[in-house]
Amino acid sequence: MSLLSLLFHWRADASFAPNVTAWKRIPAREGQYAPIPEDLTLALRQSLWGKGGRHTALVTGTASGKTLAYNLPVLDYLLKNPAGRALYLFPTKALAHDQLAEIREMTSVTAAAYDGDTAGHIRAKVRANAQLVVTNPDMLHMGILPHHPQWEAFFSQLRFIIIDEMHVYRGVFGSHVANVIRRLKRVAAFYGAEVQFMLTSATIGNPHELAHTLIEEPVTVITEDGSARGEKHFLIYNPPLTDEKLGLRVGVREESIRVTSDLLSYNVQTILFGRSRRSVEWMLQRLRDKWPGKAGDIRAYRSGYLPQQRREIEAGLRQGEVRAVIATTALELGIDIGGIDAAILAGYPGTIAGTWQQAGRAGRSEDASLSILVASANPLDQFLAHHPDYFFQRSPEHALLDPNNLLILLDHIRCAAFELPFQAGDSYGNLSHAQTTEFLDVLQQTGDIHHSAEKYFWMSDTYPS
């Protein structure tokens, strides 16, 4: 039995087909290929990073090869220049460790993670020896930039900064991250480093604006996707009515379990996205109750699990031992979980971009794949179920952020002053010298900094995190 057999069955199933409000078939696409360049370093650096050191943003679909696109030039450079250094920023520790494992399989470059899970006795070795460090914005803010003198050897040779999944950095969180990057650039410049950024993102409405706002540098955006893709079926499914007069329907979790159970009966490896940790655990138990003989093949994945548990589940998915996983958005990002055949979304994630991101977790090979959005009773879900063209014809939302929000900006100027004294004439981010001086004067009045000999020095006893 196969996915296509199940789809054929569903089309004729009186308990399923009437509830499908949209069935969109996205045809397969052949890949575009090119020969491997003989001189890998020169060719990759010119084609992927741009001539003259341009910063680049890759904005293409899931499983389109974005990771390989930045790994090849960075790893090739580090192999040929052992003193060089690279910094990879990921939004989550799980994604960072997943990519670290992939890097270690590819090359002999000394790569290491530096985050909250890194043991204290290992951190000094990472600072001294790692050519490539993977971390996250929180650790960069709290554990690296405030202690940059310990990272002098690393920052002085820093050549590349990779910012993966940049579409995550929006709103208040993105505004904080943009300021952390400002401080990172300031510290790197202090040690004489000339860094080159490369950013990646799922499809969003304003990739150039977002990339430019994050790094405040001219950015070349690449959106052409030449990766091969199998046929994809995308269904919007509205659970059946239980009370037509009141408009009551079967619950989204119950119906998502039923759909997932059908997929399991056809041996289709499936990921089921829940909206909360509680709903994930509830659906896990219900699905295991339906399949008591396969309880070990059905797992949950969410924040709060130990790193070892998460790695075990990820490996089980890649190897095909785990046939169904119920997950929160913790598995929405690009963690390698192999060739999942079907993705079930128990409720609308809230954005068109987020919906395509979760749906894209299925179909990471050239085989046919399936994504189903199961509508909840939420009015927005019901609107999409009754007007599916609105969803399919709309472009993904814009990712917006405001690094110059006064409260956010003032806090990060405090952090920047702690890390390095401001000199007269300095500017911060895209602020003018005069605007920066106004903020410094405010901090001087509050007693946080002291102005002496054309410099502004941090005066407080604690780190202003």
TORDRENKE-106288 format. One record per residue (C-alpha): residue in three letters; chain; x, y, z. Coordinates in steps of 0.5 Angstrom, whole numbers, m for minus. Layout:
REM residues N
+------+-------+-------+-------+-------+
: rest : kette :    xx :    yy :    zz :
+------+-------+-------+-------+-------+
:  ala :     A :     X :     Y :     Z :
...
+------+-------+-------+-------+-------+
END
This chain:
REM residues 465
+------+-------+-------+-------+-------+
: rest : kette :    xx :    yy :    zz :
+------+-------+-------+-------+-------+
:  met :     A :     0 :     0 :     0 :
:  ser :     A :     2 :     7 :    m1 :
:  leu :     A :     0 :    14 :    m1 :
:  leu :     A :    m3 :    15 :    m8 :
:  ser :     A :    m7 :     8 :    m6 :
:  leu :     A :   m10 :    12 :     0 :
:  leu :     A :   m11 :    18 :    m4 :
:  phe :     A :   m15 :    14 :    m9 :
:  his :     A :   m19 :    11 :    m3 :
:  trp :     A :   m20 :    18 :     0 :
:  arg :     A :   m23 :    20 :    m6 :
:  ala :     A :   m29 :    15 :    m6 :
:  asp :     A :   m30 :    15 :     1 :
:  ala :     A :   m36 :    18 :     3 :
:  ser :     A :   m34 :    19 :    10 :
:  phe :     A :   m28 :    23 :     8 :
:  ala :     A :   m29 :    26 :     1 :
:  pro :     A :   m35 :    31 :     2 :
:  asn :     A :   m31 :    34 :     8 :
:  val :     A :   m25 :    36 :     3 :
:  thr :     A :   m26 :    44 :     1 :
:  ala :     A :   m20 :    44 :    m3 :
:  trp :     A :   m15 :    39 :    m6 :
:  lys :     A :   m10 :    42 :   m10 :
:  arg :     A :    m5 :    38 :   m14 :
:  ile :     A :     2 :    42 :   m14 :
:  pro :     A :     6 :    38 :   m20 :
:  ala :     A :    13 :    35 :   m20 :
:  arg :     A :    19 :    39 :   m22 :
:  glu :     A :    25 :    37 :   m25 :
:  gly :     A :    32 :    39 :   m22 :
:  gln :     A :    36 :    44 :   m25 :
:  tyr :     A :    44 :    41 :   m25 :
:  ala :     A :    51 :    44 :   m26 :
:  pro :     A :    57 :    41 :   m26 :
:  ile :     A :    62 :    41 :   m20 :
:  pro :     A :    67 :    47 :   m21 :
:  glu :     A :    74 :    44 :   m22 :
:  asp :     A :    76 :    50 :   m17 :
:  leu :     A :    71 :    50 :   m12 :
:  thr :     A :    73 :    55 :    m8 :
:  leu :     A :    74 :    61 :   m13 :
:  ala :     A :    67 :    58 :   m17 :
:  leu :     A :    63 :    58 :   m10 :
:  arg :     A :    65 :    64 :    m7 :
:  gln :     A :    64 :    68 :   m14 :
:  ser :     A :    57 :    65 :   m15 :
:  leu :     A :    54 :    64 :    m8 :
:  trp :     A :    57 :    69 :    m4 :
:  gly :     A :    58 :    74 :   m10 :
:  lys :     A :    63 :    78 :   m13 :
:  gly :     A :    66 :    84 :    m9 :
:  gly :     A :    64 :    81 :    m2 :
:  arg :     A :    57 :    82 :    m3 :
:  his :     A :    52 :    79 :     3 :
:  thr :     A :    47 :    74 :     0 :
:  ala :     A :    40 :    72 :     2 :
:  leu :     A :    38 :    65 :     0 :
:  val :     A :    30 :    65 :     0 :
:  thr :     A :    27 :    58 :    m3 :
:  gly :     A :    23 :    53 :    m1 :
:  thr :     A :    24 :    47 :     4 :
:  ala :     A :    29 :    42 :     2 :
:  ser :     A :    32 :    46 :    m4 :
:  gly :     A :    39 :    46 :    m2 :
:  lys :     A :    40 :    52 :     2 :
:  thr :     A :    44 :    49 :     8 :
:  leu :     A :    49 :    46 :     2 :
:  ala :     A :    49 :    53 :    m1 :
:  tyr :     A :    53 :    56 :     5 :
:  asn :     A :    56 :    50 :     8 :
:  leu :     A :    60 :    49 :     1 :
:  pro :     A :    64 :    56 :     1 :
:  val :     A :    65 :    56 :     8 :
:  leu :     A :    67 :    49 :     9 :
:  asp :     A :    72 :    50 :     3 :
:  tyr :     A :    75 :    56 :     6 :
:  leu :     A :    76 :    54 :    13 :
:  leu :     A :    79 :    47 :    10 :
:  lys :     A :    84 :    52 :     6 :
:  asn :     A :    85 :    57 :    11 :
:  pro :     A :    85 :    53 :    18 :
:  ala :     A :    86 :    60 :    22 :
:  gly :     A :    80 :    62 :    19 :
:  arg :     A :    73 :    62 :    23 :
:  ala :     A :    66 :    62 :    22 :
:  leu :     A :    60 :    63 :    26 :
:  tyr :     A :    53 :    60 :    25 :
:  leu :     A :    47 :    63 :    28 :
:  phe :     A :    40 :    58 :    29 :
:  pro :     A :    34 :    60 :    32 :
:  thr :     A :    34 :    54 :    36 :
:  lys :     A :    39 :    49 :    40 :
:  ala :     A :    35 :    43 :    36 :
:  leu :     A :    37 :    46 :    29 :
:  ala :     A :    44 :    48 :    31 :
:  his :     A :    46 :    41 :    34 :
:  asp :     A :    42 :    38 :    28 :
:  gln :     A :    46 :    42 :    23 :
:  leu :     A :    53 :    41 :    27 :
:  ala :     A :    52 :    33 :    26 :
:  glu :     A :    51 :    34 :    19 :
:  ile :     A :    58 :    39 :    18 :
:  arg :     A :    62 :    34 :    22 :
:  glu :     A :    59 :    28 :    17 :
:  met :     A :    62 :    32 :    11 :
:  thr :     A :    68 :    35 :    13 :
:  ser :     A :    74 :    35 :    18 :
:  val :     A :    73 :    42 :    20 :
:  thr :     A :    73 :    43 :    28 :
:  ala :     A :    66 :    45 :    29 :
:  ala :     A :    63 :    46 :    36 :
:  ala :     A :    56 :    48 :    39 :
:  tyr :     A :    57 :    54 :    44 :
:  asp :     A :    50 :    54 :    48 :
:  gly :     A :    47 :    53 :    54 :
:  asp :     A :    48 :    45 :    54 :
:  thr :     A :    55 :    46 :    53 :
:  ala :     A :    59 :    44 :    59 :
:  gly :     A :    63 :    49 :    63 :
:  his :     A :    70 :    45 :    62 :
:  ile :     A :    69 :    45 :    54 :
:  arg :     A :    67 :    52 :    53 :
:  ala :     A :    75 :    54 :    54 :
:  lys :     A :    77 :    49 :    48 :
:  val :     A :    71 :    51 :    44 :
:  arg :     A :    73 :    59 :    44 :
:  ala :     A :    81 :    57 :    43 :
:  asn :     A :    80 :    51 :    38 :
:  ala :     A :    73 :    51 :    34 :
:  gln :     A :    74 :    54 :    27 :
:  leu :     A :    66 :    54 :    26 :
:  val :     A :    62 :    55 :    32 :
:  val :     A :    54 :    54 :    32 :
:  thr :     A :    50 :    58 :    37 :
:  asn :     A :    43 :    62 :    38 :
:  pro :     A :    42 :    69 :    39 :
:  asp :     A :    41 :    68 :    46 :
:  met :     A :    47 :    65 :    47 :
:  leu :     A :    51 :    70 :    43 :
:  his :     A :    47 :    76 :    47 :
:  met :     A :    49 :    73 :    54 :
:  gly :     A :    55 :    68 :    53 :
:  ile :     A :    59 :    71 :    48 :
:  leu :     A :    59 :    78 :    47 :
:  pro :     A :    59 :    80 :    54 :
:  his :     A :    66 :    76 :    54 :
:  his :     A :    69 :    78 :    48 :
:  pro :     A :    76 :    79 :    50 :
:  gln :     A :    76 :    71 :    52 :
:  trp :     A :    74 :    70 :    44 :
:  glu :     A :    79 :    75 :    41 :
:  ala :     A :    83 :    69 :    37 :
:  phe :     A :    76 :    67 :    34 :
:  phe :     A :    73 :    74 :    33 :
:  ser :     A :    80 :    77 :    30 :
:  gln :     A :    80 :    71 :    25 :
:  leu :     A :    72 :    71 :    24 :
:  arg :     A :    70 :    71 :    16 :
:  phe :     A :    63 :    69 :    15 :
:  ile :     A :    57 :    69 :    19 :
:  ile :     A :    51 :    65 :    17 :
:  ile :     A :    44 :    67 :    20 :
:  asp :     A :    39 :    61 :    18 :
:  glu :     A :    32 :    61 :    18 :
:  met :     A :    32 :    69 :    18 :
:  his :     A :    24 :    69 :    17 :
:  val :     A :    23 :    67 :    25 :
:  tyr :     A :    27 :    74 :    27 :
:  arg :     A :    21 :    78 :    26 :
:  gly :     A :    17 :    83 :    31 :
:  val :     A :    20 :    84 :    38 :
:  phe :     A :    24 :    78 :    38 :
:  gly :     A :    27 :    80 :    31 :
:  ser :     A :    28 :    87 :    33 :
:  his :     A :    32 :    84 :    39 :
:  val :     A :    36 :    80 :    34 :
:  ala :     A :    37 :    86 :    30 :
:  asn :     A :    41 :    89 :    35 :
:  val :     A :    45 :    83 :    38 :
:  ile :     A :    47 :    83 :    30 :
:  arg :     A :    49 :    90 :    31 :
:  arg :     A :    53 :    89 :    37 :
:  leu :     A :    56 :    83 :    34 :
:  lys :     A :    59 :    87 :    28 :
:  arg :     A :    61 :    92 :    33 :
:  val :     A :    66 :    87 :    37 :
:  ala :     A :    68 :    84 :    30 :
:  ala :     A :    70 :    91 :    27 :
:  phe :     A :    74 :    92 :    34 :
:  tyr :     A :    78 :    86 :    33 :
:  gly :     A :    79 :    88 :    25 :
:  ala :     A :    75 :    82 :    22 :
:  glu :     A :    72 :    84 :    16 :
:  val :     A :    66 :    79 :    16 :
:  gln :     A :    61 :    77 :    10 :
:  phe :     A :    54 :    75 :    12 :
:  met :     A :    49 :    70 :     9 :
:  leu :     A :    42 :    69 :    11 :
:  thr :     A :    37 :    64 :     9 :
:  ser :     A :    29 :    64 :     9 :
:  ala :     A :    23 :    60 :     8 :
:  thr :     A :    19 :    64 :     3 :
:  ile :     A :    16 :    71 :     6 :
:  gly :     A :    14 :    77 :     3 :
:  asn :     A :    19 :    82 :     4 :
:  pro :     A :    26 :    78 :     4 :
:  his :     A :    30 :    84 :     2 :
:  glu :     A :    27 :    89 :     7 :
:  leu :     A :    28 :    83 :    12 :
:  ala :     A :    35 :    82 :    11 :
:  his :     A :    37 :    89 :    10 :
:  thr :     A :    34 :    91 :    17 :
:  leu :     A :    37 :    85 :    20 :
:  ile :     A :    45 :    86 :    18 :
:  glu :     A :    44 :    93 :    15 :
:  glu :     A :    48 :    92 :     9 :
:  pro :     A :    47 :    91 :     2 :
:  val :     A :    44 :    84 :     1 :
:  thr :     A :    43 :    80 :    m6 :
:  val :     A :    37 :    76 :    m5 :
:  ile :     A :    37 :    69 :    m9 :
:  thr :     A :    30 :    67 :   m10 :
:  glu :     A :    30 :    62 :   m16 :
:  asp :     A :    29 :    55 :   m14 :
:  gly :     A :    32 :    50 :   m18 :
:  ser :     A :    31 :    44 :   m14 :
:  ala :     A :    28 :    37 :   m16 :
:  arg :     A :    21 :    36 :   m13 :
:  gly :     A :    16 :    31 :   m13 :
:  glu :     A :     8 :    31 :   m14 :
:  lys :     A :     5 :    35 :    m8 :
:  his :     A :    m2 :    34 :    m6 :
:  phe :     A :    m5 :    40 :    m1 :
:  leu :     A :   m12 :    39 :     2 :
:  ile :     A :   m16 :    43 :     6 :
:  tyr :     A :   m21 :    39 :    11 :
:  asn :     A :   m27 :    41 :    15 :
:  pro :     A :   m29 :    36 :    20 :
:  pro :     A :   m36 :    34 :    19 :
:  leu :     A :   m42 :    37 :    22 :
:  thr :     A :   m45 :    34 :    29 :
:  asp :     A :   m50 :    39 :    29 :
:  glu :     A :   m52 :    43 :    23 :
:  lys :     A :   m57 :    48 :    26 :
:  leu :     A :   m52 :    50 :    31 :
:  gly :     A :   m46 :    49 :    26 :
:  leu :     A :   m42 :    44 :    31 :
:  arg :     A :   m37 :    40 :    28 :
:  val :     A :   m32 :    34 :    30 :
:  gly :     A :   m26 :    37 :    34 :
:  val :     A :   m20 :    38 :    30 :
:  arg :     A :   m16 :    34 :    35 :
:  glu :     A :   m20 :    28 :    34 :
:  glu :     A :   m21 :    29 :    26 :
:  ser :     A :   m13 :    30 :    26 :
:  ile :     A :   m12 :    23 :    29 :
:  arg :     A :   m17 :    20 :    25 :
:  val :     A :   m13 :    22 :    19 :
:  thr :     A :    m7 :    20 :    22 :
:  ser :     A :    m9 :    13 :    23 :
:  asp :     A :   m11 :    12 :    16 :
:  leu :     A :    m4 :    14 :    14 :
:  leu :     A :    m1 :    10 :    19 :
:  ser :     A :    m6 :     4 :    16 :
:  tyr :     A :    m2 :     5 :     9 :
:  asn :     A :     5 :     5 :    12 :
:  val :     A :     5 :    13 :    10 :
:  gln :     A :    11 :    16 :    15 :
:  thr :     A :     7 :    22 :    18 :
:  ile :     A :     8 :    29 :    22 :
:  leu :     A :     2 :    32 :    26 :
:  phe :     A :     3 :    39 :    28 :
:  gly :     A :    m1 :    41 :    34 :
:  arg :     A :    m2 :    48 :    37 :
:  ser :     A :     1 :    47 :    44 :
:  arg :     A :     5 :    42 :    48 :
:  arg :     A :    m2 :    40 :    52 :
:  ser :     A :    m5 :    38 :    45 :
:  val :     A :     1 :    34 :    43 :
:  glu :     A :     1 :    30 :    49 :
:  trp :     A :    m6 :    29 :    48 :
:  met :     A :    m6 :    27 :    41 :
:  leu :     A :     0 :    22 :    42 :
:  gln :     A :    m4 :    18 :    47 :
:  arg :     A :   m10 :    18 :    43 :
:  leu :     A :    m6 :    15 :    37 :
:  arg :     A :    m3 :    10 :    41 :
:  asp :     A :    m9 :     8 :    44 :
:  lys :     A :   m11 :     7 :    37 :
:  trp :     A :    m5 :     3 :    35 :
:  pro :     A :    m3 :    m1 :    41 :
:  gly :     A :     2 :    m5 :    38 :
:  lys :     A :     6 :     0 :    35 :
:  ala :     A :     6 :     5 :    41 :
:  gly :     A :    14 :     5 :    40 :
:  asp :     A :    13 :     7 :    33 :
:  ile :     A :     9 :    13 :    35 :
:  arg :     A :    13 :    19 :    38 :
:  ala :     A :    12 :    26 :    41 :
:  tyr :     A :    17 :    32 :    40 :
:  arg :     A :    16 :    39 :    43 :
:  ser :     A :    20 :    43 :    48 :
:  gly :     A :    22 :    41 :    55 :
:  tyr :     A :    25 :    34 :    52 :
:  leu :     A :    32 :    32 :    54 :
:  pro :     A :    37 :    33 :    48 :
:  gln :     A :    38 :    26 :    48 :
:  gln :     A :    31 :    24 :    47 :
:  arg :     A :    30 :    29 :    41 :
:  arg :     A :    36 :    27 :    38 :
:  glu :     A :    33 :    20 :    39 :
:  ile :     A :    27 :    22 :    36 :
:  glu :     A :    30 :    25 :    30 :
:  ala :     A :    34 :    19 :    28 :
:  gly :     A :    28 :    15 :    29 :
:  leu :     A :    25 :    19 :    23 :
:  arg :     A :    31 :    19 :    19 :
:  gln :     A :    32 :    12 :    19 :
:  gly :     A :    24 :    10 :    18 :
:  glu :     A :    23 :     7 :    25 :
:  val :     A :    19 :    12 :    28 :
:  arg :     A :    12 :    12 :    23 :
:  ala :     A :     9 :    18 :    26 :
:  val :     A :    11 :    24 :    30 :
:  ile :     A :     6 :    29 :    34 :
:  ala :     A :    10 :    36 :    34 :
:  thr :     A :     9 :    43 :    36 :
:  thr :     A :    13 :    48 :    32 :
:  ala :     A :    19 :    45 :    35 :
:  leu :     A :    20 :    41 :    28 :
:  glu :     A :    17 :    47 :    24 :
:  leu :     A :    24 :    49 :    22 :
:  gly :     A :    29 :    45 :    18 :
:  ile :     A :    32 :    40 :    22 :
:  asp :     A :    33 :    34 :    18 :
:  ile :     A :    28 :    28 :    19 :
:  gly :     A :    29 :    25 :    13 :
:  gly :     A :    23 :    24 :     8 :
:  ile :     A :    17 :    25 :    11 :
:  asp :     A :    11 :    23 :     6 :
:  ala :     A :     5 :    27 :    10 :
:  ala :     A :     4 :    33 :    14 :
:  ile :     A :    m2 :    34 :    18 :
:  leu :     A :    m4 :    41 :    21 :
:  ala :     A :    m9 :    41 :    27 :
:  gly :     A :   m11 :    48 :    26 :
:  tyr :     A :    m9 :    54 :    22 :
:  pro :     A :    m2 :    56 :    24 :
:  gly :     A :    m4 :    63 :    24 :
:  thr :     A :     0 :    65 :    18 :
:  ile :     A :     0 :    63 :    11 :
:  ala :     A :     8 :    63 :    11 :
:  gly :     A :     8 :    58 :    17 :
:  thr :     A :     3 :    54 :    14 :
:  trp :     A :     7 :    53 :     8 :
:  gln :     A :    13 :    52 :    13 :
:  gln :     A :    10 :    46 :    16 :
:  ala :     A :     7 :    43 :    10 :
:  gly :     A :    14 :    43 :     7 :
:  arg :     A :    16 :    38 :    12 :
:  ala :     A :    13 :    33 :     8 :
:  gly :     A :    16 :    32 :     1 :
:  arg :     A :    23 :    32 :     2 :
:  ser :     A :    25 :    28 :    m4 :
:  glu :     A :    22 :    27 :   m11 :
:  asp :     A :    16 :    22 :    m9 :
:  ala :     A :     9 :    24 :    m8 :
:  ser :     A :     7 :    28 :    m2 :
:  leu :     A :     1 :    30 :     2 :
:  ser :     A :     0 :    36 :     7 :
:  ile :     A :    m7 :    37 :    10 :
:  leu :     A :   m10 :    43 :    14 :
:  val :     A :   m15 :    40 :    18 :
:  ala :     A :   m19 :    46 :    20 :
:  ser :     A :   m21 :    48 :    27 :
:  ala :     A :   m28 :    51 :    30 :
:  asn :     A :   m24 :    58 :    30 :
:  pro :     A :   m27 :    63 :    25 :
:  leu :     A :   m21 :    64 :    21 :
:  asp :     A :   m20 :    57 :    20 :
:  gln :     A :   m27 :    56 :    18 :
:  phe :     A :   m26 :    62 :    13 :
:  leu :     A :   m20 :    59 :    10 :
:  ala :     A :   m24 :    52 :     9 :
:  his :     A :   m30 :    56 :     6 :
:  his :     A :   m26 :    61 :     2 :
:  pro :     A :   m19 :    56 :     0 :
:  asp :     A :   m18 :    61 :    m6 :
:  tyr :     A :   m16 :    66 :    m1 :
:  phe :     A :   m10 :    62 :     2 :
:  phe :     A :    m8 :    59 :    m5 :
:  gln :     A :    m8 :    66 :    m8 :
:  arg :     A :    m4 :    70 :    m3 :
:  ser :     A :     3 :    71 :    m2 :
:  pro :     A :     6 :    70 :     5 :
:  glu :     A :     6 :    75 :    10 :
:  his :     A :    12 :    81 :    11 :
:  ala :     A :    16 :    80 :    16 :
:  leu :     A :    17 :    86 :    20 :
:  leu :     A :    21 :    89 :    26 :
:  asp :     A :    23 :    95 :    29 :
:  pro :     A :    31 :    95 :    31 :
:  asn :     A :    30 :   103 :    33 :
:  asn :     A :    24 :   102 :    38 :
:  leu :     A :    26 :   106 :    44 :
:  leu :     A :    26 :   101 :    49 :
:  ile :     A :    29 :    96 :    46 :
:  leu :     A :    34 :   100 :    43 :
:  leu :     A :    36 :   103 :    50 :
:  asp :     A :    37 :    96 :    53 :
:  his :     A :    42 :    94 :    47 :
:  ile :     A :    46 :   101 :    47 :
:  arg :     A :    47 :    99 :    55 :
:  cys :     A :    50 :    92 :    53 :
:  ala :     A :    54 :    95 :    47 :
:  ala :     A :    57 :   100 :    52 :
:  phe :     A :    59 :    94 :    57 :
:  glu :     A :    62 :    91 :    52 :
:  leu :     A :    66 :    96 :    49 :
:  pro :     A :    67 :   104 :    51 :
:  phe :     A :    63 :   109 :    46 :
:  gln :     A :    68 :   114 :    43 :
:  ala :     A :    66 :   121 :    41 :
:  gly :     A :    63 :   121 :    34 :
:  asp :     A :    61 :   113 :    34 :
:  ser :     A :    55 :   111 :    32 :
:  tyr :     A :    50 :   105 :    33 :
:  gly :     A :    47 :   101 :    28 :
:  asn :     A :    44 :   106 :    23 :
:  leu :     A :    43 :   112 :    28 :
:  ser :     A :    47 :   118 :    26 :
:  his :     A :    52 :   120 :    31 :
:  ala :     A :    48 :   126 :    34 :
:  gln :     A :    42 :   121 :    35 :
:  thr :     A :    47 :   116 :    39 :
:  thr :     A :    50 :   121 :    43 :
:  glu :     A :    43 :   123 :    45 :
:  phe :     A :    42 :   116 :    48 :
:  leu :     A :    49 :   116 :    51 :
:  asp :     A :    47 :   122 :    55 :
:  val :     A :    41 :   119 :    57 :
:  leu :     A :    45 :   113 :    60 :
:  gln :     A :    50 :   118 :    63 :
:  gln :     A :    44 :   122 :    67 :
:  thr :     A :    42 :   115 :    70 :
:  gly :     A :    49 :   113 :    72 :
:  asp :     A :    50 :   107 :    67 :
:  ile :     A :    56 :   110 :    64 :
:  his :     A :    61 :   116 :    65 :
:  his :     A :    64 :   121 :    60 :
:  ser :     A :    71 :   122 :    60 :
:  ala :     A :    77 :   123 :    55 :
:  glu :     A :    72 :   123 :    49 :
:  lys :     A :    70 :   116 :    51 :
:  tyr :     A :    63 :   113 :    55 :
:  phe :     A :    65 :   108 :    60 :
:  trp :     A :    60 :   103 :    63 :
:  met :     A :    60 :   104 :    70 :
:  ser :     A :    55 :    99 :    73 :
:  asp :     A :    57 :    93 :    77 :
:  thr :     A :    53 :    88 :    73 :
:  tyr :     A :    52 :    86 :    66 :
:  pro :     A :    45 :    90 :    63 :
:  ser :     A :    42 :    84 :    60 :
+------+-------+-------+-------+-------+
END
